[in-house]
Each structure stands twice: as C-alpha cells, then as structure tokens.
Amino acid sequence: MSKSKDIALIESLKKDASGSYALLYRDYFGMVRHLVTRNNGSVEDSSDVFQDSIIGLFELIQKK
C-alpha cells in the first residue's frame, strides 16, 4: 500500500467505517503469515500475531 492509501485506511478505521478491518486483513495478513511461517512459526501463530497487532492498532486509534 502507498502512504496515501495507508492514511486513508487509518482515517476510515477512526470513523469505524464498515469493511475497513476486512481491507486491513486482506492487504496485510498474507505478509504477516509469510514472515511468521518463514521464521518457523505456524499459521496459527501468524493469526495470533495479526490479531494482537489489530487490537493494538484499534486501541491507538481510539485514543484522542
């Protein structure tokens, strides 16, 4: 994703726009899965890492 698309996605997440989290998953989960499994982690590990990251992102976005 480009920087402008990243900024637009963050703004959409701030507004809790429908589909924003699905878009995030579609665009980034494959990369996370690849990195985790390449470093001897499982697909389940990559799901856990991604979920923890999304929760952290959500908490940051909710802060004013």
Predicted model as a PDB file, atoms N, CA, C, CB and O in Angstrom, pLDDT in the B-factor column:
MODEL        1                                                                  
ATOM      1  N   MET A   1       0.836  -1.185   0.000  1.00 58.00           N  
ATOM      2  CA  MET A   1       0.000   0.000   0.000  1.00 58.00           C  
ATOM      3  C   MET A   1       0.878   1.244   0.000  1.00 58.00           C  
ATOM      4  CB  MET A   1      -0.950   0.001   1.212  1.00 58.00           C  
ATOM      5  O   MET A   1       1.991   1.245   0.527  1.00 58.00           O  
ATOM      6  N   SER A   2       0.357   2.280  -0.593  1.00 78.00           N  
ATOM      7  CA  SER A   2       1.083   3.537  -0.600  1.00 78.00           C  
ATOM      8  C   SER A   2       0.767   4.325   0.668  1.00 78.00           C  
ATOM      9  CB  SER A   2       0.734   4.360  -1.854  1.00 78.00           C  
ATOM     10  O   SER A   2      -0.185   4.021   1.386  1.00 78.00           O  
ATOM     11  N   LYS A   3       1.570   5.323   0.923  1.00 85.00           N  
ATOM     12  CA  LYS A   3       1.378   6.132   2.125  1.00 85.00           C  
ATOM     13  C   LYS A   3      -0.006   6.789   2.122  1.00 85.00           C  
ATOM     14  CB  LYS A   3       2.480   7.206   2.231  1.00 85.00           C  
ATOM     15  O   LYS A   3      -0.665   6.843   3.160  1.00 85.00           O  
ATOM     16  N   SER A   4      -0.444   7.282   0.974  1.00 87.00           N  
ATOM     17  CA  SER A   4      -1.760   7.927   0.916  1.00 87.00           C  
ATOM     18  C   SER A   4      -2.886   6.923   1.180  1.00 87.00           C  
ATOM     19  CB  SER A   4      -1.963   8.595  -0.453  1.00 87.00           C  
ATOM     20  O   SER A   4      -3.887   7.269   1.806  1.00 87.00           O  
ATOM     21  N   LYS A   5      -2.728   5.685   0.708  1.00 82.00           N  
ATOM     22  CA  LYS A   5      -3.728   4.655   0.995  1.00 82.00           C  
ATOM     23  C   LYS A   5      -3.710   4.286   2.469  1.00 82.00           C  
ATOM     24  CB  LYS A   5      -3.483   3.407   0.136  1.00 82.00           C  
ATOM     25  O   LYS A   5      -4.761   4.044   3.062  1.00 82.00           O  
ATOM     26  N   ASP A   6      -2.524   4.241   3.063  1.00 80.00           N  
ATOM     27  CA  ASP A   6      -2.419   3.955   4.496  1.00 80.00           C  
ATOM     28  C   ASP A   6      -3.126   5.024   5.314  1.00 80.00           C  
ATOM     29  CB  ASP A   6      -0.948   3.855   4.921  1.00 80.00           C  
ATOM     30  O   ASP A   6      -3.854   4.707   6.255  1.00 80.00           O  
ATOM     31  N   ILE A   7      -2.917   6.284   4.963  1.00 85.00           N  
ATOM     32  CA  ILE A   7      -3.555   7.390   5.680  1.00 85.00           C  
ATOM     33  C   ILE A   7      -5.069   7.316   5.526  1.00 85.00           C  
ATOM     34  CB  ILE A   7      -3.031   8.749   5.168  1.00 85.00           C  
ATOM     35  O   ILE A   7      -5.805   7.518   6.492  1.00 85.00           O  
ATOM     36  N   ALA A   8      -5.533   7.026   4.317  1.00 85.00           N  
ATOM     37  CA  ALA A   8      -6.976   6.908   4.082  1.00 85.00           C  
ATOM     38  C   ALA A   8      -7.558   5.753   4.894  1.00 85.00           C  
ATOM     39  CB  ALA A   8      -7.267   6.703   2.578  1.00 85.00           C  
ATOM     40  O   ALA A   8      -8.659   5.864   5.433  1.00 85.00           O  
ATOM     41  N   LEU A   9      -6.821   4.645   4.982  1.00 82.00           N  
ATOM     42  CA  LEU A   9      -7.284   3.497   5.759  1.00 82.00           C  
ATOM     43  C   LEU A   9      -7.366   3.850   7.241  1.00 82.00           C  
ATOM     44  CB  LEU A   9      -6.353   2.292   5.549  1.00 82.00           C  
ATOM     45  O   LEU A   9      -8.336   3.492   7.908  1.00 82.00           O  
ATOM     46  N   ILE A  10      -6.373   4.538   7.755  1.00 83.00           N  
ATOM     47  CA  ILE A  10      -6.388   4.944   9.168  1.00 83.00           C  
ATOM     48  C   ILE A  10      -7.564   5.867   9.448  1.00 83.00           C  
ATOM     49  CB  ILE A  10      -5.067   5.643   9.547  1.00 83.00           C  
ATOM     50  O   ILE A  10      -8.235   5.722  10.470  1.00 83.00           O  
ATOM     51  N   GLU A  11      -7.820   6.804   8.561  1.00 85.00           N  
ATOM     52  CA  GLU A  11      -8.969   7.696   8.733  1.00 85.00           C  
ATOM     53  C   GLU A  11     -10.273   6.908   8.713  1.00 85.00           C  
ATOM     54  CB  GLU A  11      -8.985   8.773   7.637  1.00 85.00           C  
ATOM     55  O   GLU A  11     -11.189   7.196   9.484  1.00 85.00           O  
ATOM     56  N   SER A  12     -10.356   5.935   7.848  1.00 87.00           N  
ATOM     57  CA  SER A  12     -11.545   5.086   7.779  1.00 87.00           C  
ATOM     58  C   SER A  12     -11.709   4.268   9.056  1.00 87.00           C  
ATOM     59  CB  SER A  12     -11.467   4.155   6.563  1.00 87.00           C  
ATOM     60  O   SER A  12     -12.825   4.106   9.549  1.00 87.00           O  
ATOM     61  N   LEU A  13     -10.608   3.753   9.592  1.00 86.00           N  
ATOM     62  CA  LEU A  13     -10.664   3.000  10.845  1.00 86.00           C  
ATOM     63  C   LEU A  13     -11.100   3.892  11.999  1.00 86.00           C  
ATOM     64  CB  LEU A  13      -9.302   2.370  11.153  1.00 86.00           C  
ATOM     65  O   LEU A  13     -11.829   3.448  12.886  1.00 86.00           O  
ATOM     66  N   LYS A  14     -10.657   5.151  11.994  1.00 85.00           N  
ATOM     67  CA  LYS A  14     -11.056   6.098  13.039  1.00 85.00           C  
ATOM     68  C   LYS A  14     -12.567   6.320  13.021  1.00 85.00           C  
ATOM     69  CB  LYS A  14     -10.321   7.440  12.860  1.00 85.00           C  
ATOM     70  O   LYS A  14     -13.190   6.487  14.069  1.00 85.00           O  
ATOM     71  N   LYS A  15     -13.138   6.319  11.841  1.00 84.00           N  
ATOM     72  CA  LYS A  15     -14.577   6.530  11.694  1.00 84.00           C  
ATOM     73  C   LYS A  15     -15.351   5.226  11.871  1.00 84.00           C  
ATOM     74  CB  LYS A  15     -14.886   7.142  10.327  1.00 84.00           C  
ATOM     75  O   LYS A  15     -16.581   5.218  11.828  1.00 84.00           O  
ATOM     76  N   ASP A  16     -14.622   4.119  12.070  1.00 75.00           N  
ATOM     77  CA  ASP A  16     -15.223   2.801  12.222  1.00 75.00           C  
ATOM     78  C   ASP A  16     -16.031   2.431  10.981  1.00 75.00           C  
ATOM     79  CB  ASP A  16     -16.114   2.758  13.470  1.00 75.00           C  
ATOM     80  O   ASP A  16     -17.101   1.830  11.077  1.00 75.00           O  
ATOM     81  N   ALA A  17     -15.505   2.798   9.828  1.00 69.00           N  
ATOM     82  CA  ALA A  17     -16.196   2.532   8.574  1.00 69.00           C  
ATOM     83  C   ALA A  17     -16.279   1.035   8.311  1.00 69.00           C  
ATOM     84  CB  ALA A  17     -15.489   3.236   7.414  1.00 69.00           C  
ATOM     85  O   ALA A  17     -15.330   0.290   8.553  1.00 69.00           O  
ATOM     86  N   SER A  18     -17.399   0.626   7.826  1.00 69.00           N  
ATOM     87  CA  SER A  18     -17.640  -0.783   7.530  1.00 69.00           C  
ATOM     88  C   SER A  18     -16.635  -1.286   6.496  1.00 69.00           C  
ATOM     89  CB  SER A  18     -19.080  -0.992   7.025  1.00 69.00           C  
ATOM     90  O   SER A  18     -16.405  -0.641   5.473  1.00 69.00           O  
ATOM     91  N   GLY A  19     -16.054  -2.420   6.769  1.00 84.00           N  
ATOM     92  CA  GLY A  19     -15.139  -3.029   5.828  1.00 84.00           C  
ATOM     93  C   GLY A  19     -13.682  -2.627   5.972  1.00 84.00           C  
ATOM     94  O   GLY A  19     -12.815  -3.218   5.327  1.00 84.00           O  
ATOM     95  N   SER A  20     -13.397  -1.638   6.801  1.00 86.00           N  
ATOM     96  CA  SER A  20     -12.015  -1.173   6.934  1.00 86.00           C  
ATOM     97  C   SER A  20     -11.110  -2.251   7.520  1.00 86.00           C  
ATOM     98  CB  SER A  20     -11.962   0.075   7.806  1.00 86.00           C  
ATOM     99  O   SER A  20      -9.978  -2.434   7.074  1.00 86.00           O  
ATOM    100  N   TYR A  21     -11.615  -2.956   8.514  1.00 87.00           N  
ATOM    101  CA  TYR A  21     -10.799  -4.005   9.119  1.00 87.00           C  
ATOM    102  C   TYR A  21     -10.649  -5.191   8.169  1.00 87.00           C  
ATOM    103  CB  TYR A  21     -11.415  -4.465  10.448  1.00 87.00           C  
ATOM    104  O   TYR A  21      -9.611  -5.852   8.161  1.00 87.00           O  
ATOM    105  N   ALA A  22     -11.672  -5.461   7.376  1.00 87.00           N  
ATOM    106  CA  ALA A  22     -11.577  -6.522   6.363  1.00 87.00           C  
ATOM    107  C   ALA A  22     -10.528  -6.157   5.316  1.00 87.00           C  
ATOM    108  CB  ALA A  22     -12.952  -6.761   5.686  1.00 87.00           C  
ATOM    109  O   ALA A  22      -9.770  -7.013   4.861  1.00 87.00           O  
ATOM    110  N   LEU A  23     -10.490  -4.899   4.944  1.00 85.00           N  
ATOM    111  CA  LEU A  23      -9.485  -4.421   3.989  1.00 85.00           C  
ATOM    112  C   LEU A  23      -8.083  -4.570   4.568  1.00 85.00           C  
ATOM    113  CB  LEU A  23      -9.751  -2.949   3.612  1.00 85.00           C  
ATOM    114  O   LEU A  23      -7.155  -4.987   3.874  1.00 85.00           O  
ATOM    115  N   LEU A  24      -7.942  -4.231   5.817  1.00 86.00           N  
ATOM    116  CA  LEU A  24      -6.662  -4.368   6.502  1.00 86.00           C  
ATOM    117  C   LEU A  24      -6.205  -5.829   6.486  1.00 86.00           C  
ATOM    118  CB  LEU A  24      -6.766  -3.850   7.951  1.00 86.00           C  
ATOM    119  O   LEU A  24      -5.047  -6.126   6.193  1.00 86.00           O  
ATOM    120  N   TYR A  25      -7.123  -6.723   6.803  1.00 91.00           N  
ATOM    121  CA  TYR A  25      -6.830  -8.159   6.794  1.00 91.00           C  
ATOM    122  C   TYR A  25      -6.425  -8.607   5.388  1.00 91.00           C  
ATOM    123  CB  TYR A  25      -8.056  -8.970   7.286  1.00 91.00           C  
ATOM    124  O   TYR A  25      -5.423  -9.301   5.216  1.00 91.00           O  
ATOM    125  N   ARG A  26      -7.197  -8.211   4.404  1.00 91.00           N  
ATOM    126  CA  ARG A  26      -6.922  -8.619   3.024  1.00 91.00           C  
ATOM    127  C   ARG A  26      -5.548  -8.148   2.549  1.00 91.00           C  
ATOM    128  CB  ARG A  26      -8.001  -8.077   2.095  1.00 91.00           C  
ATOM    129  O   ARG A  26      -4.835  -8.878   1.860  1.00 91.00           O  
ATOM    130  N   ASP A  27      -5.189  -6.926   2.924  1.00 88.00           N  
ATOM    131  CA  ASP A  27      -3.950  -6.346   2.414  1.00 88.00           C  
ATOM    132  C   ASP A  27      -2.696  -6.744   3.195  1.00 88.00           C  
ATOM    133  CB  ASP A  27      -4.070  -4.867   2.413  1.00 88.00           C  
ATOM    134  O   ASP A  27      -1.595  -6.708   2.645  1.00 88.00           O  
ATOM    135  N   TYR A  28      -2.845  -7.120   4.463  1.00 92.00           N  
ATOM    136  CA  TYR A  28      -1.654  -7.335   5.287  1.00 92.00           C  
ATOM    137  C   TYR A  28      -1.491  -8.719   5.900  1.00 92.00           C  
ATOM    138  CB  TYR A  28      -1.654  -6.362   6.364  1.00 92.00           C  
ATOM    139  O   TYR A  28      -0.372  -9.089   6.257  1.00 92.00           O  
ATOM    140  N   PHE A  29      -2.559  -9.497   6.036  1.00 96.00           N  
ATOM    141  CA  PHE A  29      -2.410 -10.772   6.713  1.00 96.00           C  
ATOM    142  C   PHE A  29      -1.460 -11.714   5.974  1.00 96.00           C  
ATOM    143  CB  PHE A  29      -3.759 -11.425   6.872  1.00 96.00           C  
ATOM    144  O   PHE A  29      -0.679 -12.420   6.611  1.00 96.00           O  
ATOM    145  N   GLY A  30      -1.513 -11.734   4.673  1.00 96.00           N  
ATOM    146  CA  GLY A  30      -0.627 -12.609   3.898  1.00 96.00           C  
ATOM    147  C   GLY A  30       0.845 -12.326   4.177  1.00 96.00           C  
ATOM    148  O   GLY A  30       1.653 -13.249   4.278  1.00 96.00           O  
ATOM    149  N   MET A  31       1.185 -11.059   4.299  1.00 96.00           N  
ATOM    150  CA  MET A  31       2.558 -10.675   4.585  1.00 96.00           C  
ATOM    151  C   MET A  31       2.963 -11.150   5.986  1.00 96.00           C  
ATOM    152  CB  MET A  31       2.726  -9.147   4.461  1.00 96.00           C  
ATOM    153  O   MET A  31       4.061 -11.673   6.179  1.00 96.00           O  
ATOM    154  N   VAL A  32       2.066 -10.962   6.957  1.00 97.00           N  
ATOM    155  CA  VAL A  32       2.352 -11.409   8.324  1.00 97.00           C  
ATOM    156  C   VAL A  32       2.506 -12.928   8.356  1.00 97.00           C  
ATOM    157  CB  VAL A  32       1.231 -10.958   9.296  1.00 97.00           C  
ATOM    158  O   VAL A  32       3.442 -13.449   8.963  1.00 97.00           O  
ATOM    159  N   ARG A  33       1.581 -13.641   7.698  1.00 97.00           N  
ATOM    160  CA  ARG A  33       1.652 -15.108   7.646  1.00 97.00           C  
ATOM    161  C   ARG A  33       2.977 -15.562   7.032  1.00 97.00           C  
ATOM    162  CB  ARG A  33       0.465 -15.681   6.835  1.00 97.00           C  
ATOM    163  O   ARG A  33       3.617 -16.483   7.539  1.00 97.00           O  
ATOM    164  N   HIS A  34       3.378 -14.924   5.960  1.00 98.00           N  
ATOM    165  CA  HIS A  34       4.636 -15.286   5.298  1.00 98.00           C  
ATOM    166  C   HIS A  34       5.828 -15.080   6.246  1.00 98.00           C  
ATOM    167  CB  HIS A  34       4.827 -14.447   4.008  1.00 98.00           C  
ATOM    168  O   HIS A  34       6.683 -15.957   6.372  1.00 98.00           O  
ATOM    169  N   LEU A  35       5.876 -13.936   6.900  1.00 97.00           N  
ATOM    170  CA  LEU A  35       7.004 -13.653   7.794  1.00 97.00           C  
ATOM    171  C   LEU A  35       7.046 -14.607   8.986  1.00 97.00           C  
ATOM    172  CB  LEU A  35       6.928 -12.216   8.291  1.00 97.00           C  
ATOM    173  O   LEU A  35       8.118 -15.074   9.370  1.00 97.00           O  
ATOM    174  N   VAL A  36       5.889 -14.894   9.568  1.00 97.00           N  
ATOM    175  CA  VAL A  36       5.848 -15.777  10.740  1.00 97.00           C  
ATOM    176  C   VAL A  36       6.223 -17.213  10.345  1.00 97.00           C  
ATOM    177  CB  VAL A  36       4.437 -15.749  11.391  1.00 97.00           C  
ATOM    178  O   VAL A  36       7.039 -17.846  11.014  1.00 97.00           O  
ATOM    179  N   THR A  37       5.633 -17.722   9.267  1.00 97.00           N  
ATOM    180  CA  THR A  37       5.929 -19.109   8.882  1.00 97.00           C  
ATOM    181  C   THR A  37       7.364 -19.250   8.358  1.00 97.00           C  
ATOM    182  CB  THR A  37       4.930 -19.588   7.811  1.00 97.00           C  
ATOM    183  O   THR A  37       7.974 -20.310   8.497  1.00 97.00           O  
ATOM    184  N   ARG A  38       7.886 -18.210   7.774  1.00 97.00           N  
ATOM    185  CA  ARG A  38       9.275 -18.239   7.298  1.00 97.00           C  
ATOM    186  C   ARG A  38      10.259 -18.314   8.473  1.00 97.00           C  
ATOM    187  CB  ARG A  38       9.571 -16.992   6.437  1.00 97.00           C  
ATOM    188  O   ARG A  38      11.389 -18.780   8.321  1.00 97.00           O  
ATOM    189  N   ASN A  39       9.816 -17.854   9.628  1.00 97.00           N  
ATOM    190  CA  ASN A  39      10.657 -17.878  10.824  1.00 97.00           C  
ATOM    191  C   ASN A  39      10.216 -18.968  11.800  1.00 97.00           C  
ATOM    192  CB  ASN A  39      10.627 -16.516  11.516  1.00 97.00           C  
ATOM    193  O   ASN A  39      10.257 -18.790  13.017  1.00 97.00           O  
ATOM    194  N   ASN A  40       9.799 -20.088  11.240  1.00 96.00           N  
ATOM    195  CA  ASN A  40       9.446 -21.304  11.981  1.00 96.00           C  
ATOM    196  C   ASN A  40       8.194 -21.191  12.839  1.00 96.00           C  
ATOM    197  CB  ASN A  40      10.579 -21.691  12.849  1.00 96.00           C  
ATOM    198  O   ASN A  40       8.014 -21.989  13.759  1.00 96.00           O  
ATOM    199  N   GLY A  41       7.336 -20.237  12.570  1.00 97.00           N  
ATOM    200  CA  GLY A  41       6.052 -20.145  13.255  1.00 97.00           C  
ATOM    201  C   GLY A  41       4.992 -20.866  12.441  1.00 97.00           C  
ATOM    202  O   GLY A  41       5.207 -21.205  11.278  1.00 97.00           O  
ATOM    203  N   SER A  42       3.858 -21.093  13.060  1.00 97.00           N  
ATOM    204  CA  SER A  42       2.750 -21.762  12.371  1.00 97.00           C  
ATOM    205  C   SER A  42       1.763 -20.715  11.838  1.00 97.00           C  
ATOM    206  CB  SER A  42       2.026 -22.760  13.328  1.00 97.00           C  
ATOM    207  O   SER A  42       1.856 -19.530  12.157  1.00 97.00           O  
ATOM    208  N   VAL A  43       0.828 -21.183  11.026  1.00 96.00           N  
ATOM    209  CA  VAL A  43      -0.221 -20.305  10.532  1.00 96.00           C  
ATOM    210  C   VAL A  43      -1.042 -19.788  11.719  1.00 96.00           C  
ATOM    211  CB  VAL A  43      -1.128 -21.047   9.505  1.00 96.00           C  
ATOM    212  O   VAL A  43      -1.474 -18.635  11.725  1.00 96.00           O  
ATOM    213  N   GLU A  44      -1.253 -20.646  12.718  1.00 97.00           N  
ATOM    214  CA  GLU A  44      -1.969 -20.224  13.926  1.00 97.00           C  
ATOM    215  C   GLU A  44      -1.200 -19.116  14.648  1.00 97.00           C  
ATOM    216  CB  GLU A  44      -2.189 -21.426  14.873  1.00 97.00           C  
ATOM    217  O   GLU A  44      -1.802 -18.162  15.140  1.00 97.00           O  
ATOM    218  N   ASP A  45       0.118 -19.240  14.710  1.00 97.00           N  
ATOM    219  CA  ASP A  45       0.946 -18.187  15.313  1.00 97.00           C  
ATOM    220  C   ASP A  45       0.765 -16.870  14.568  1.00 97.00           C  
ATOM    221  CB  ASP A  45       2.435 -18.596  15.313  1.00 97.00           C  
ATOM    222  O   ASP A  45       0.660 -15.808  15.182  1.00 97.00           O  
ATOM    223  N   SER A  46       0.728 -16.949  13.243  1.00 97.00           N  
ATOM    224  CA  SER A  46       0.577 -15.721  12.454  1.00 97.00           C  
ATOM    225  C   SER A  46      -0.788 -15.088  12.695  1.00 97.00           C  
ATOM    226  CB  SER A  46       0.766 -16.015  10.954  1.00 97.00           C  
ATOM    227  O   SER A  46      -0.903 -13.863  12.713  1.00 97.00           O  
ATOM    228  N   SER A  47      -1.817 -15.901  12.881  1.00 96.00           N  
ATOM    229  CA  SER A  47      -3.142 -15.364  13.202  1.00 96.00           C  
ATOM    230  C   SER A  47      -3.118 -14.645  14.546  1.00 96.00           C  
ATOM    231  CB  SER A  47      -4.193 -16.490  13.221  1.00 96.00           C  
ATOM    232  O   SER A  47      -3.702 -13.572  14.697  1.00 96.00           O  
ATOM    233  N   ASP A  48      -2.436 -15.246  15.520  1.00 97.00           N  
ATOM    234  CA  ASP A  48      -2.323 -14.624  16.846  1.00 97.00           C  
ATOM    235  C   ASP A  48      -1.570 -13.297  16.778  1.00 97.00           C  
ATOM    236  CB  ASP A  48      -1.616 -15.574  17.821  1.00 97.00           C  
ATOM    237  O   ASP A  48      -1.988 -12.309  17.382  1.00 97.00           O  
ATOM    238  N   VAL A  49      -0.469 -13.279  16.048  1.00 96.00           N  
ATOM    239  CA  VAL A  49       0.334 -12.058  15.903  1.00 96.00           C  
ATOM    240  C   VAL A  49      -0.498 -10.968  15.226  1.00 96.00           C  
ATOM    241  CB  VAL A  49       1.629 -12.340  15.085  1.00 96.00           C  
ATOM    242  O   VAL A  49      -0.498  -9.816  15.660  1.00 96.00           O  
ATOM    243  N   PHE A  50      -1.198 -11.341  14.168  1.00 96.00           N  
ATOM    244  CA  PHE A  50      -2.001 -10.369  13.437  1.00 96.00           C  
ATOM    245  C   PHE A  50      -3.125  -9.826  14.315  1.00 96.00           C  
ATOM    246  CB  PHE A  50      -2.578 -11.000  12.163  1.00 96.00           C  
ATOM    247  O   PHE A  50      -3.366  -8.619  14.345  1.00 96.00           O  
ATOM    248  N   GLN A  51      -3.812 -10.716  15.026  1.00 95.00           N  
ATOM    249  CA  GLN A  51      -4.899 -10.282  15.901  1.00 95.00           C  
ATOM    250  C   GLN A  51      -4.394  -9.345  16.991  1.00 95.00           C  
ATOM    251  CB  GLN A  51      -5.587 -11.490  16.528  1.00 95.00           C  
ATOM    252  O   GLN A  51      -5.020  -8.321  17.267  1.00 95.00           O  
ATOM    253  N   ASP A  52      -3.273  -9.686  17.611  1.00 96.00           N  
ATOM    254  CA  ASP A  52      -2.700  -8.815  18.640  1.00 96.00           C  
ATOM    255  C   ASP A  52      -2.342  -7.446  18.067  1.00 96.00           C  
ATOM    256  CB  ASP A  52      -1.455  -9.466  19.259  1.00 96.00           C  
ATOM    257  O   ASP A  52      -2.522  -6.421  18.724  1.00 96.00           O  
ATOM    258  N   SER A  53      -1.840  -7.443  16.849  1.00 94.00           N  
ATOM    259  CA  SER A  53      -1.483  -6.177  16.200  1.00 94.00           C  
ATOM    260  C   SER A  53      -2.718  -5.333  15.903  1.00 94.00           C  
ATOM    261  CB  SER A  53      -0.712  -6.442  14.905  1.00 94.00           C  
ATOM    262  O   SER A  53      -2.697  -4.116  16.083  1.00 94.00           O  
ATOM    263  N   ILE A  54      -3.780  -5.968  15.453  1.00 91.00           N  
ATOM    264  CA  ILE A  54      -5.017  -5.254  15.148  1.00 91.00           C  
ATOM    265  C   ILE A  54      -5.613  -4.668  16.428  1.00 91.00           C  
ATOM    266  CB  ILE A  54      -6.035  -6.193  14.457  1.00 91.00           C  
ATOM    267  O   ILE A  54      -6.103  -3.539  16.428  1.00 91.00           O  
ATOM    268  N   ILE A  55      -5.570  -5.432  17.508  1.00 91.00           N  
ATOM    269  CA  ILE A  55      -6.077  -4.929  18.789  1.00 91.00           C  
ATOM    270  C   ILE A  55      -5.264  -3.715  19.228  1.00 91.00           C  
ATOM    271  CB  ILE A  55      -6.028  -6.037  19.876  1.00 91.00           C  
ATOM    272  O   ILE A  55      -5.828  -2.716  19.674  1.00 91.00           O  
ATOM    273  N   GLY A  56      -3.945  -3.799  19.104  1.00 93.00           N  
ATOM    274  CA  GLY A  56      -3.092  -2.662  19.444  1.00 93.00           C  
ATOM    275  C   GLY A  56      -3.391  -1.456  18.581  1.00 93.00           C  
ATOM    276  O   GLY A  56      -3.448  -0.333  19.083  1.00 93.00           O  
ATOM    277  N   LEU A  57      -3.583  -1.668  17.294  1.00 89.00           N  
ATOM    278  CA  LEU A  57      -3.920  -0.584  16.379  1.00 89.00           C  
ATOM    279  C   LEU A  57      -5.263   0.038  16.764  1.00 89.00           C  
ATOM    280  CB  LEU A  57      -3.961  -1.096  14.925  1.00 89.00           C  
ATOM    281  O   LEU A  57      -5.397   1.262  16.804  1.00 89.00           O  
ATOM    282  N   PHE A  58      -6.248  -0.802  17.043  1.00 86.00           N  
ATOM    283  CA  PHE A  58      -7.563  -0.319  17.447  1.00 86.00           C  
ATOM    284  C   PHE A  58      -7.472   0.557  18.700  1.00 86.00           C  
ATOM    285  CB  PHE A  58      -8.506  -1.501  17.698  1.00 86.00           C  
ATOM    286  O   PHE A  58      -8.100   1.614  18.775  1.00 86.00           O  
ATOM    287  N   GLU A  59      -6.694   0.112  19.668  1.00 89.00           N  
ATOM    288  CA  GLU A  59      -6.542   0.886  20.907  1.00 89.00           C  
ATOM    289  C   GLU A  59      -5.864   2.233  20.649  1.00 89.00           C  
ATOM    290  CB  GLU A  59      -5.733   0.084  21.938  1.00 89.00           C  
ATOM    291  O   GLU A  59      -6.251   3.246  21.232  1.00 89.00           O  
ATOM    292  N   LEU A  60      -4.852   2.244  19.774  1.00 88.00           N  
ATOM    293  CA  LEU A  60      -4.200   3.509  19.427  1.00 88.00           C  
ATOM    294  C   LEU A  60      -5.138   4.461  18.710  1.00 88.00           C  
ATOM    295  CB  LEU A  60      -2.986   3.250  18.565  1.00 88.00           C  
ATOM    296  O   LEU A  60      -5.137   5.665  18.967  1.00 88.00           O  
ATOM    297  N   ILE A  61      -5.933   3.916  17.816  1.00 84.00           N  
ATOM    298  CA  ILE A  61      -6.853   4.747  17.044  1.00 84.00           C  
ATOM    299  C   ILE A  61      -7.924   5.352  17.940  1.00 84.00           C  
ATOM    300  CB  ILE A  61      -7.503   3.930  15.928  1.00 84.00           C  
ATOM    301  O   ILE A  61      -8.374   6.472  17.701  1.00 84.00           O  
ATOM    302  N   GLN A  62      -8.334   4.618  18.969  1.00 81.00           N  
ATOM    303  CA  GLN A  62      -9.384   5.102  19.860  1.00 81.00           C  
ATOM    304  C   GLN A  62      -8.911   6.217  20.786  1.00 81.00           C  
ATOM    305  CB  GLN A  62      -9.919   3.962  20.682  1.00 81.00           C  
ATOM    306  O   GLN A  62      -9.726   6.981  21.303  1.00 81.00           O  
ATOM    307  N   LYS A  63      -7.597   6.317  21.001  1.00 83.00           N  
ATOM    308  CA  LYS A  63      -7.062   7.399  21.818  1.00 83.00           C  
ATOM    309  C   LYS A  63      -7.191   8.708  21.068  1.00 83.00           C  
ATOM    310  CB  LYS A  63      -5.592   7.133  22.197  1.00 83.00           C  
ATOM    311  O   LYS A  63      -6.939   8.767  19.864  1.00 83.00           O  
ATOM    312  N   LYS A  64      -7.571   9.722  21.749  1.00 62.00           N  
ATOM    313  CA  LYS A  64      -7.711  11.042  21.103  1.00 62.00           C  
ATOM    314  C   LYS A  64      -6.396  11.790  21.185  1.00 62.00           C  
ATOM    315  CB  LYS A  64      -8.846  11.875  21.766  1.00 62.00           C  
ATOM    316  O   LYS A  64      -6.296  12.919  20.703  1.00 62.00           O  
TER     317      LYS A  64                                                      
ENDMDL                                                                          
END                                                                             
